Each structure stands twice: as C-alpha cells, then as structure tokens.
Amino acid sequence: MLVMAYGRSYGLPVITTRGNNVYGPNQFPEKMIPKFILLAMSGKPLPIHGDGSSVRSYLYCEDVAEAFEVVLHKGEIGHVYNVGTKRERRVIDVARDICKLFGKDPESSIQFVENRPFNDQRYFLDDQKLKKLGWQERTNWEDGLKKTMDWYTQNPEWWGDVSGALLPHPRMLMMPGGRLSDGSSEKKDVSSNTVQTFTVVTPKNGDSGDKASLKFLIYGKTGWLGGLLGKLCEKQGITYEYGKGRLEDRASLVADIRSIKPTHVFNAAGLTGRPNVDWCESHKPETIRVNVAGTLTLADVCRENDLLMMNFATGCIFEYDATHPEGSGIGFKEEDKPNFFGSFYSKTKAMVEELLREFDNVCTLRVRMPISSDLNNPRNFITKISRYNKVVDIPNSMTVLDELLPISIEMAKRNLRGIWNFTNPGVVSHNEILEMYKNYIEPGFKWSNFTVEEQAKVIVAARSNNEMDGSKLSKEFPEMLSIKESLLKYVFEPNKRT
Ligand SMILES: NC(=O)c1ccc[n+]([C@@H]2O[C@H](COP(=O)([O-])OP(=O)(O)OC[C@H]3O[C@@H](n4cnc5c(N)ncnc54)[C@H](OP(=O)(O)O)[C@@H]3O)[C@@H](O)[C@H]2O)c1
C-alpha cells in the first residue's frame, strides 16, 4: 500500500509482485523443503508443525525468477501481479514426498511437533493476471523437488553448521549480514550506519539468549564504539545501560553492577589519545591507569560477579615479520603472542591482552583500523586517510563496524570467550581503499604516497601493519564478508555519490 502510494504521489515507475512459497537450490535451510532434505540426508526425523494439514503452494525458484522477468518487461506500471501456482500441497504430503525421494519410511521418519502459534492454514493466490502476460509455471513438483534434492546432496556443506536452523522451531535473532532466511533483507539505520536483520542458526557454543532476558552494561558512553553499541542495542530492543563508574575505580564499577544487574558487560572504554595514539607517548601513567589497571579491574569485578566481559581490544599489537610476511596471506592467529611494541598505546594493550588470557570470563575482540559508514567521523580510518596529505600504502586487516559490532552482540549472546581476531577476513591496502573512495565518493580525488620511513618523520610513535588470521571468526560467522566486500556493501555503496 505504501509503495503504491509513493508510486502515485511521486510518479515512480512501481510494479508490485506478491509471491508465494518458493523452493529450490541454495535456499536457507530454515525453510521447510531444504530443512527436510538436510534432515533426511542425515537420517534425522522430519518435524511437522501440528498435524501437517496446512496447505501451501510451492513454486520452483527458476519459475519465480522468470515471473519477475516477465513482469519487469511486460507488466504495467502501477499494477500488482500475483506470482503463484494453483497446485497446493499439504505439509504432510511434502514431507512424505521427500521421504520417498530418500527411500525412507514416512511413518518412522516423520515426527509431529507442537504447532507454531498463528500458523496459517492456507494462502492462495490467483495468478491469472500474470499468466495473461505470457508467464507460466514450467517446473512440475516432482522435477523441482528432485533438482532441489540433487543440489543439497551435491553441496552438503554449502550452508556450514546450520544445526540451529534444523530445529523444529528455530529462533529469530538480530544479526548482521546480507540475508534473511526468507531471502529478503532489511536495512536499518544506526546513526548513519547500516545494520541488517537476519535469521541465524542457533549457536554452536551455548545458548544465544533471548532479548528479553538480556541486559547489557556498556562502558564508553561518550566514545565511538560505545556510542554505536548503545544505538545498536536500541535498534535490537536489547535493554542496556551505560556504566557511570571509572575503570580504575573499583568501587564505582561494583556499584554499577549492583544497581544495574547486567547479564553482560561491554568494555568500549579506554584511552585512545587525541588527536591520535601519539598522545599516549606523553601520558604514560594515565594510559597505564586506564588501559592496564582499569581494564584489569573491570575484568576482575566481572569475574567476581560471574559476568562475561566483552572487551574491545586491539589487533595493533602485531607487525609483519619473517614468519608472517606482507602479502603472504599468513595472518597472526589468536594464540600468537604480540610482537609490536612500537607505540606505548600498543604496548599497554599487548600487556593487558596477555594478562586477560588468564580470565575465563573475558572475550577479547582484537579490533583494527575501524571503519564505519559514517564518512564524516574523524575516527573512521577512511576519513582519516582521505584527509591526510600523504599516506603509506600497506595491506592491513581492518574492522568494518557496521558488520562486526552486531556480531559482538551475537558473540555475547553466545557467551563466547577467549581471544578473537575481530577483523573482516583478508586485507586491504590504503591505496585500494582510496581507489574505492575515488570511484564511489569523489571522482576527482587525488592522493600521494610516502614510505614508512617518511611517515615516521611526521608521527611520534610507530604504527603497526599486519594481517590477522580471520578463520576463527569466519568459522563462527560464515556469513561474514571479506574486508573488500564489506567495504563495498556497508560503506561505499550506501554513500555512493558518483
Ligand atoms: N578507534 C580505534 O581506532 C580503535 C582501534 C582498535 C581498538 N580500539 C579500542 O576500542 C575501544 C573503544 O575505542 P573508541 O575508538 O570507541 O574510543 P574513544 O572514542 O576514544 O572512547 C573511549 C571511551 O572510553 C571512556 N573512558 C576513557 N577513560 C575512561 C575511564 N578511566 N573510565 C571509564 N571510561 C573511560 C571515554 O569516556 P570519557 O569521555 O568519559 O572519558 C570514552 O567514552 C578502546 O579500548 C580502543 O583502544 C579502538
């Protein structure tokens, strides 16, 4: 209705399609057909909601794609087209057909489970109008189901660990990334950062928790990451409060925890230096007080209170070396010991990370060169390098906050602990980012490079350059994009000006 209203009011060339149930290869296994196929492949029972009498119309995905093509080329602006099929099937019959394809006995393979609240008995669409444009359903049910089964049996690992989606009643969770389980995607604004919702599988490690039972205590209210985290919680409907205490003041942290009674603590507080980390070189006692004593105090108070602390740490504690040379694709792993102490900031962070390894209630997230879709933020790595007179050109691992901050929330829900390289997989160089900047934002943009030696003359402390091994985080979140894909999707496409 809203789309039609916009179309009419502003003369937009809008055509609406209304779809029905779609099936075929590549579908997220939370949907019934791929779910039943995967369950049948692993010899598990097929759960039927209620008595299986509800009826659905299934259309093969290629037919649906053809319908879109027909509507695009032949449809009339302002009209609505139903994409459907007259052939309806009961859920129980779909399950039986899948059992038949796998040579299984439906009686012993089908399991009836509690119905979903408000499970619709039937949806039916009249597709006559679309047929008049020349479209028709071409794939019959048997062929479509067989092709779908063949794809899943040939690509059993495509979706990774989807055990959560295969449960009789998977949960809906807020997550970053690009897909909704029903194939759609929904963009939301988080302080000019894009955040997406999509259904995820139930976690491998522990319970992912439900929003209503969560309460986050966040340190770093006035900071960049802390500010974004709060907004993200608001968007996701998660209760949160910012800590009033100072990290180095134990009593104030204890008071926060007593009054707020959080389920998780996020530490996005720390001294990062203004205008940059060079500040820490001339403020060493202050840096130690907050980044070392303060962080350890918060971890200890959380431990005393059986609370998980999600700690935003840094990956700037490594630099390329003989065993991890630049361009080799060999990244530093979570278990590697820091090897970069060129700045006092990094030195304190490296020391704290080593000590925090001994706290089993801490999840250390090694953030690097954070980037967000807010290109006006002076802390944003892209904003920084696009404003410098000269930049070095070195490939590095980086963190796209729009994609990864929601992952930190999911990690808290999953109660993940230990050290995590909190960067998008792969590396990107300064020049590669500036090329994208030029292509998407400012066509006339020019920059010049200088060497690390020349850079050293204009900064006080050395900067780390490295590649982090992203495999641990990717394994937990297979949907996570590579750094270049993430930059395009979350930063450059939404800000495109050219
Ligand atoms: N930005 C980066 O490039 C980057 C890269 C890698 C890792 N990190 C890490 O991620 C964390 C957050 O970074 P950010 O960029 O969001 O930092 P930020 O913008 O500088 O914000 C730091 C926050 O810490 C708070 N804070 C400082 N001292 C405190 C204390 N003694 N007690 C309680 N709160 C205190 C500040 O609050 P007040 O204003 O009240 O002092 C502020 O809210 C830091 O630990 C940083 O090292 C950042």
The ligand as an ORCA input file, in Angstrom:
! r2SCAN-3c Opt
* xyz 0 1
  N      39.238      3.722     17.393
  C      40.219      2.907     17.056
  O      40.971      3.160     16.084
  C      40.410      1.616     17.789
  C      41.125      0.594     17.171
  C      41.311     -0.587     17.819
  C      40.814     -0.715     19.113
  N      40.150      0.288     19.724
  C      39.757      0.110     21.104
  O      38.347      0.106     21.264
  C      37.993      0.762     22.484
  C      36.992      1.860     22.150
  O      37.571      2.706     21.170
  P      36.885      4.067     20.707
  O      37.514      4.426     19.445
  O      35.404      3.960     20.828
  O      37.430      5.043     21.860
  P      37.047      6.539     22.161
  O      36.149      7.106     21.132
  O      38.334      7.256     22.469
  O      36.213      6.423     23.505
  C      36.803      5.997     24.677
  C      35.750      5.918     25.751
  O      36.403      5.451     26.929
  C      35.931      6.246     28.006
  N      36.933      6.293     29.054
  C      38.180      6.788     28.981
  N      38.795      6.642     30.161
  C      37.907      6.053     30.989
  C      37.938      5.644     32.336
  N      39.017      5.811     33.084
  N      36.852      5.065     32.865
  C      35.730      4.886     32.126
  N      35.630      5.275     30.843
  C      36.714      5.844     30.289
  C      35.686      7.604     27.437
  O      34.797      8.271     28.279
  P      35.085      9.735     28.880
  O      34.884     10.656     27.725
  O      34.065      9.877     29.942
  O      36.500      9.733     29.387
  C      35.083      7.233     26.095
  O      33.711      7.036     26.242
  C      39.297      1.286     23.097
  O      39.750      0.426     24.111
  C      40.264      1.276     21.945
  O      41.587      1.062     22.387
  C      39.891      1.443     19.065
*
